[in-house]
Structure formats: C-alpha cells, structure tokens
C-alpha cells in the first residue's frame, strides 16, 4: 500500500497484492516466508519511489537465525498443533495467574512463550542465535539491521506492560534466553535503509529509510481509529475480531485474567486492552468450504433469517483450526440444544449473530474491568464492509457504531511513518486527519438490547 500524507491529505492506494498461503509439510504448518518476502519486493517495485517503508503483520510468529544471520527453516505458523498441551506444562512451573500478573497477556495457545517452550529440544532451536518476529525478519532482509519492535514484542508474553521492557525474572524462571531477541525498537524509530541489492531489484533510488511502525497489525489499526475523544471502544475486524479499549495503564487483576483480556502495547505509551474473538475466520472458512459463493447474495440470505435463532461462542478455541467449519458450527448448535442451521444463509446468520454477541460481551466486560466507559464503538478493518455485522454490533452493544476506515492497519502504519518524518503531529492530530479524510458510516442501535441479553444468558448456561 502506498500512502500520501499532507496537512489535509491522507490517501492510500494499493500497489500490489499477493497471496499468503501457509503450507502444510510433514513436520507441520509453516509460513511460506520466502514467497511473502518476494511479494514485498514486487510491491516495492510496483510502488515506485517512496520516502519511507514500514512493515506490519500478524503477531507471535518468528523466524530463527544462525550465527551468520541465515534463516533456520520456515517459520512455524501459529495455527500449527505443536503448542497443544504446552500451556499446562508452563503453568506447572509458573501458574497462569503469575504469568498474567507479570505480563498482562491473555491465554492463547499460540503465544510466542508457548511456541518457544514447544521448540525446546529441536535441532533448529539448538542452533539458533537470533529470533526475529515476522515483520522484523522482513525488515532485516530489506536492511540488514536487526531489531524487535515493541508493540509486537508485547504479544510474546515476555514483556512487562508496566515497564514496557522484557520481563527478565519471568524469562529466567522459564529458562528462556532473552538474548535471542534483537534490541527493542519503538514505533517511529529508524530501522535502517534499503540494502543496495534491494534497491537494484526494486528499481528504487536510495537512500530509502525503513521506519519502525506498530508492527503488530492491530497496533497499527488501533492507531488509525478516528476517535474524537477518549470514551470509545474499538473492534478491529478481519480474520480476528480484537475488541476493547485504549488505556493509559494495564489492568492486571485476577478478574481481568479470568475474563481473558490482554494488555498489549500500543502507540505513545498506550495499552491495547482487548479480547481476541475468532472473527470473520468463521465465515471465511465456511465460504471456502462452500466453493466461494457470492458474498452479497449470502449476506442477503442471512439478513432474511430470524435473529438470534442459534448462536455459538465465537471465542471458542474449538474453531481455531481450519477445515469443516460449517459442520463444526452445526455440531456446536446441536450439542447445545439449539436449532441447527442447515443452509449457507442460516449458518452465516448464526456466525454474524455470534460475532455481534461476542463483541457485546467484550465491550461490556472491558468497560467494567477497566472502569473506563465508552459512548461509541469504532469498527475498523475488513468487517466495515459487512453492513449487517456493523448493524448487529450496534444493536447488541446498545451503542452507536462508527465503521471505517477499512484499511486501518495500513493507514496506521503510514501515519506513524509520516509522523516520524514530520508530516503529521501527535496521536490526536493523526485521528483528526483520519476523521476528516476517510469515509465513515454510522449505525444507530435498533430494537433494544433485551434479546441480546437473553441470547447471552442462553449461551452462558449451555
């Protein structure tokens, strides 16, 4: 994506699009990271001359390098099964409540911490001298310089959100050598310049700086929430729904841990206090199973299905793995004694109602646990294109929803680069520019929240 930023200008254009297809090999599910890097190079060539480059991606996954800086095998994909049962082994040494008090990170089976414990004893890990998270790995190949960007590092479950640096005591208790990680970088820090070979391959004229951004895509997306005040909740929608609040300090209570909220780090000392919800992954997998039908037709069929007929827990780890998603959703409804959705339209409505219900629970719980009220919910990311989901979320939360921008992660990425190069002011200025330049749609809640409370109670008792 190419961004153009000025005092009253914020434009984004797609330069190049390429597939991200994880590959299943005999040893498990892996990122095709060389194909991703080739796509980055092709994208830089298509973009033409630029003033800065910033990289954001999915969190938690990493590549291991040897002493010469060479990659030791394809990075393991977070949906790989190698972390099955690992959390229980970790908790036997460091109880879950102590982990949370130290790092504020929600339990997810694929957190980097659990991946590292799972990797122990492997030949690859024994030879590793450096660990780079995925966006930092790509930046290293572009520049030859190594670093660990902070917002993404906070998803490893090895960062103390109060000090915003490594939790050395915790790492020592778990036998994790933090020297594996490159020095921490902040969003906006310089991350090197494009190597000569990269300039030659892409046709760019140097020097072209690479700027550290919120390299966890959710950090960049939250930076692009066009809020006009502090009393807002956000939902970053896409494969996942990340629903929560932007806070000045972490919430590390036992109640917060039990509610599975995470304290990830954001821009300018902020905390992204949020819950991970399975998101549109559920619908994406169903659409793939159905042979990619027309999404518009599917959503119209879903809109005609009675509301809240059947719902599932959109945060259930049972839906994490790919494959057989329509059948698994139907089985979950059958197991809880609800009407079993049969047609694609019925299953789609079940998914969207379930996501809206999960959004409601996350927004309500975040406000209560943080003591931070919200007057509006901002939805950013790919889910903004789904008008039915946006309206259902407004109905479920009983709050107005402002949907947009769609390409929030890319816009947040661009704005952090622009700020580092003096083209835009503080975080409030960034958000004013977003609100002034990006198309936004407002959805008012309809029909009251009583039926949503009933559906929530129904799900909680099954």
N, C-alpha and C positions, 0 to 999 in steps of 0.2 A: 504494500500500500504506500502511495506517495501522498504526503500531506503538504499543504501550503498554509502558512500561518502569517497573519499580519494583524494590525491593531483592531480591525473589524472583519478579519477574514480567517476562516478555518474551513479548508476544503480537503477532501480525501478522495483519491482516485485509485482504483485497482490497477496495478501494473501487471501482475502475473498471478495465476492461480495454479496450484499443483496439489496432487493427492497426498494424503498421509495415510498409508496403508500399513498397519502393523503386520508383521509376518510371523506365522507360526512355524517354527523349526523343531527338530526333535527335542531340543533342550527347553523349549517353551516359547512364549510370546515375546517378540522383540520389536523395537523400533527399527525401521529402515532409515537410519540416521544419515547414511550417505546420500540416499535419494532426497531427504529433506535438505541437506546442505547443497546438493545440486540445484534444487528448486530455489534456494536462497540466491545462489549465484545467477541463475537465469532471471530471477526477479530483479536483482540489481542491474543487470544488463538491460532489461526492459524498462526499468525506471528512468534510466538516463542520469545525467549529472545531478547529484544531491549534495546538500550541505552537511548531513549527518545521517547516521544509521542507528536504529535501536531495535532490539530483539526482545519479544516476549513470547512465552509458550506455556504449555501445561507445566504444572509443578511436580515435585517429588522425585522424578526420574533423573538418572545421571549416567554419565559415561566414566569409565575408569581408564587412566592413562599410565603408561610405564614411565621409567625414569627419563626416557628420551622424548616424552610427550606424545607417544603413539597410542592410539585407541586400542584397548584390550577387549575386542569383541563388541558386538552390537549391544547397545543399552537395553536392559530388560524393561518391558512395558509394564505399567502399573497394574494392568488387568491380568498379569501372569499369576499363576497359582502358587508361586514359591513362598509367599508370605502366609499361606494358610497355616493356622496354628501357632505362628511365631509370636503373636501378641501375648498369648498365655505364658510362653517361656520368658518373655521380657518381664511381665508382671510378677513372675515368681521371684525375680531379683529386685525389681523396683515396682512397687504396687502402682496401679493405674492412677490412684489419687495423688501419689507423689509425683508421677510423671506430669500430671496436669498442673499441679501447683508450681512446678518448675518451668514448664514450657507453655502452658495455656492452650495446648493444641488438642483438638478433638480426636477421639479414636477413629482412625480409618486404617484398614488392614494394610494399605499400600504406603503409609507414611515412610519417608526415607529411613527413619530409625529402624523400622521393622525390616525393610529391604536390606539394610546393612547387616543386621543380625542374621538374616537368611543367607547372606552371601558368605558368611564366615566359613572357612574350611575349603572354599573353592580355589582352584589353582589360579584363576583370574584375579581374585581378590588378594591372594597372597603376593602377587607380582605388582599390584597397584601402588603407585606413589602419589597419585593425584586423583581427586574426584571432582568433576565439573558437572553441575546441573545442566540440563539440556540447553537453555539459552546461553549459558556461559560457555558451553562446549562449542556452539556455533560461533560465538564471538571470538573464541580462541582461534578457531580455524581461519576466521577473517583477519585477525590482527596479530596473532602470535603472542598475545598477552592473556594471562590467566587472572580471573577474579571470581568472587561469589557474591552475586547481587542480593541485598538484604531481604527484600520482600519475598523472594523465592526461597532464600535460606530459612525463613521463618516457617516454611512448610515441612522442614526436615524433622521437626520435633526435637531439635538440638539447640534452639535459640531461646534465651530468656527474654520474654516480651517487655519486661520492666527495664532491663539494661540495654536491650536491643543489640546484644552480642551473644557469643556462644555460652552455653551452659556447661562450663568446664567440669563442674562437680558431677553432674548427671552423666556426661560422656565418660568420665573416669569410672563411675560405678558400672557402666555398661560395657566397658572395655573398648570404647570407640575412640580411635586416634583422630583428633580434630586437625592434626597436621595434614591429613589427607585433603582438607579443603583449602582452596586458594584464599587470599585475604579478602575480607568483606568490602563490598562497594555499596554506596548509597545511590538511589535514583538521581540522575543528573551528573554523576561523576564521569569523567572521561574514562573510556575503556579501550583506548588505543586508536590506531588508524589502520585503514585497509592495507594489507600487505601488497607488495609490488606485483606478485603473481595474481592476486585477486583483481587489482586494477587492470592488469593485462587481459585477464579472462573476461571481465565485465565491460571493458572499454571506458571505464571512468578515469578521470584525471585527478590525481592526488594533490595534496593530502585530503582524504575523506575521513573525518573522525567517526568513531563508533562511540555512542553515548549510552551509559547505563540508564535504563528506564525501570519502571516497575516490571521486572522481567517475568513475574508471575502474572499471567494474563488477567486474573481477577484484580490484582493491584492496579493494573493499567485501566481496567474497566471501571473500577470504583473512582479512580481519579477523573474519569470522564462522566460522572453523574452530574447532570446540570441542575444541581440543587441551589436554591436561593437563600437557604438558611441552614440551621443545624438540626431542626426537628424533622428528619427524614429517615426512612428506611430504604434500602435498595435490594433489588433482586437482579443479579447478573445471570442472564438466562442463555442457555445453549445446551450442549450435551449434559451439563450440570446446571442446577439452579443453586446459586450461592446467595442466601437471604440473610440480611442482618443490618447492622448499624455501623457507622463510623464513629469511633470513640477516641478520647484523648488518653485513656489508660486501659489496660487489660482487666477483664473480670475473671478472677482465678478461684472463685468459690467452688465448693463441692457441689452445690446445686447447679452451677453452670456446667460442671463436668458431667453430671448426671443427665443434663439436657443435651449433651453432645454439641456444645458450642465451641468454636475455635477462636483463638486470638491470633490472627495473622497480622503481620506488619504492613502498613501502608505508607503513603507519601507523607512527608513532613512530620514524622513522629506519631502518626495516627495508628490506630488499631482497627483492623477489619474484624469486627466481632460478628461471626456468622455461623450458619449451619449449612452443611453440604446436603443437598437434596438430589436425588437421582437425575432429575431434569428431563429434557427432551430426548435423552438417550432412549427412554422407554418407547417413545413414538418413532424415533429413528430406526430402532431395531425392528419394530413392527412393520414400518414401511418397507424396510429391506426384505423382510420375510414375505411381504405381500407382492413383491415384484415392482416396487416403486410406482404405485398408483398416483394419479393427480392429487396433489395435496389440497388444492382448493375444493375439489369435489369431496374429499374425505372430511374436511372441516365443516362443510355444509351439511353432510350427513350426520356428523357428530352434534351439530347445533340443534338438529331435529330430535335428538334422543332426550328423554326426560332427564332433568338434572339430578345428580347425586343418587342415581339408581344403584350404582355399585362403585365402591372406592377401595383402593389399596394403599398401603403405606409406601409412599414414594421414596422414603429413605431406607427401605429395607435392603440390606446387603444381598438378599436373595436375587435381586435384579441386576447385580453388578456385572456378571459375566455375559458375554454375547450369546445369541442363539435362542431359538424357540420362544421369543418374547410374547407373542400373542397367546400361546398355550400356557405360559407361566402366569400371565396376568389372569387368564380364565381360571387356572387352578387355584390361585390365591383367593379369588372371589368365591369359588366353590367351597374352599376349605373354611371360609368364614361365614358360610350360610347365606351369602348374598346372591341375587340374580346373576347368572353367569353371562357376560357379554359374549355374543357369538359373531356378529358381523364386524367388519372393519370400522364402521361408523360407531357402533356400540363400544368397541374396545378403545377407540380414540377418545370418545367422550369420557369413559372411565379414567383414562390417563390424564386428560385435562382437568377433570374434576379433582382427581387425586393430587395433581400438582398444585392446583389452587388451594386445596385444603392444607397441603404441606407448607405452602407459602404463608397461609394464615397462621398456622401454628408457630412457624419460625419468627414471623414479625411480632406476634403477641409475646412469645417467650423472650425474645431479645429485649423488648422494651421493659418487661417485668424484671428480668435478671440484671439488666444494666441500670435500671432506674432512669431510663432515657426515653422520653415519649417521642412519638412520631406523628406528624399530621398528614403526611403524604408518603406514598410508596413510589419510588422511581424504579422502573423496569428498564434495563439496558441489555444490549446483546441481541442474539438471533431471535429470541422469543418475542421481541417487539413486533415482529411481522405477523404474529399469531394473535389477531384481534380477539378471538374467542378466549384464549388463555388470559389476555390482559383484562378483559371484562370480568371473567370469572374470578380473577385475583382481586379486583376491586370489590366485587360482591362479597367474597369470602372475608377479606380484611375489614370491610366496612370503612375503607379509606379511599380517597381519590388515588388513581394510578396515573402517573405521567410516564408514557412509553417513549423511549428514544434516549440517545442515539442507538442505532443498530450496531454499528461498528465501534462500540465503545472502547474495546481493548486497543484497537489501532489508534483511535483518537487520543486516548490517554497516553499511549506510547509517544505519539507525535508531539503532544503538548509538553511532556516532560523534556523532550529534546529541545523544543522551541524555547522553553524557559531557561534551560541550561545555556542556550546561545543568545539570551537576552531579548527574545522576541515577544514574550508574554510575562506577566507579573506573577503574583502569588497564586495559591490554590483557588482563592475566591475569584481572582481575575480569570483564571482558566475556566471556571464554571460559568461566569458571566458570559464569556465568549462562546461557550457551548450553547447556553440558553438562547443567545442572540442569533446564532448561525445555523443550528441544527433543527430539522423538522421534528417536532414533538407532538404526541397525541395524548389527550387527557380523557380518562374514563372515570365516570362517577359511579359510585356503588349503587346497586339497584336491589330491591327486594328484601332488604334486611338481612341480618346475619344469623337469625334463628335456625334456619335449616342447615347452615354450615356448622353451628354448634352441635346440632343433633347428629350430623354425619361424623363429626369429630369424636363425639361420645360413643357412637356406634363402633367406630374403628378401634377406639381405646379399650372397649370391653370384649373384643373378639380375640 
